[in-house]
Structure formats: structure tokens, C-alpha cells
């Protein structure tokens, strides 16, 4: 199985500051047929299902604010929030859907400092 | 785009089985692969299984292979997850999610509580 490792496990950032969450896959999640990494990012708030932020590592889901960005370099993936807002407090997960079984990172809890 | 609506919460005793439904609307049912993911209280996300609604083929995570069955009813655009031999560790929220070249919003989740 592909292991997805997120860092850090938790993060406290001041309002208006940048937040960066990393995710590393134990092997490639790149699809040669689609020429994309099969990597998604989700935001989850208490009592809610995960909300899709990005798929294909960097394709922003409709309605997601542009302060959120996704980037990729080999097997390293990054979710960046350029200017943290109060409503961004949540747990964030990366998800590889290149190979079955799909696997998720352990989650990163983002809080306000 | 597809919308997924799941059945309501369940309380089961250890050793029992549970069936959770996931009804799709808004697009052609057979266009999407349906995945199931669960989340135990306070824990992360765990992928369980996938079904291709077109032919009904399934793939299960090794951990659940002997206890889970996915079926679908194309006439009602519904996918069912059945989990047997329930134990307390199966207490979790179970989500369905649809994929067709991209991910779509997940179902709202179904809480399954296993308690004697």
C-alpha cells in the first residue's frame, strides 16, 4: 500500500499569515494516462464530511478561495493557505487515488495562534 | 453533478450486520465509481471499498475483505455497503464518495455505533 505522510500533525498560525501543510507519498502517484498526480486535498470541519479542495494535486475545486493553493514536486505535495482566515480552522487530509487501496495522510490540525 | 445521500444512523450489537445505503442523484448513476471511506471517532480517514455501478465489479481493502459486501441497484441509483460480524472497533462514520475523472462531494455520512 502507498503510505501518505503528512507534516506537521498540527499547526497554529496567526490570522493573515501563511499556513503550509506537506504530504509525502511512499511511491509515485503519477498517472501517465492523465499526466497528473492522483492526489487530492480535503478540509474537514467537526461534524462534517471532508470537503474537496484540490484534485490532480493542483486543480482547485470550484468555490474554493484562491488563498488556497496546491503544489507538487515528485512525491512531495504541499497545500498552502496564503492568508489564514478564521474559517480555515479544520483538519486537512491528503489522499492518493492512484492505486488501490486508496490511502490518506493522517491529517493535519490547523488552528489559530 | 452527482449528489449522494446516505441512510440514517444505526446502532448494532456486536456480531450483527449493518447495511448502509448511498443514493445518487443529479447525473447518470453508471457514470461514477462509488467508494466507501470510514472514520472512527477522533480518527482519520480509512478507505474500504469501491464498486463500478456499470457492471457491479468490486474491490475491497484487505482488512475488510471477509466482512464487507458492496452491491448496487441501478433502478434506484443506490449503492449498499454491508458490513458483517460487527465489533466495537467498527463504530465509525461511513461515507460514500463518487469519482469520475475527478471527485465529487461526499455523502453526509452515516454513523454506525456498535455497542452491547
Interface residues (C-beta under 8 A of the other chain):
Chain A: X40 X42 X49 X50 X51 X52 X55 X56 X59 X93 X95 X97 X100 X101 X102 X103 X104 X105 X106 X107
Chain B: X35 X37 X44 X45 X46 X47 X50 X59 X61 X62 X95 X99 X102 X103 X104 X105 X106 X107 X108 X109
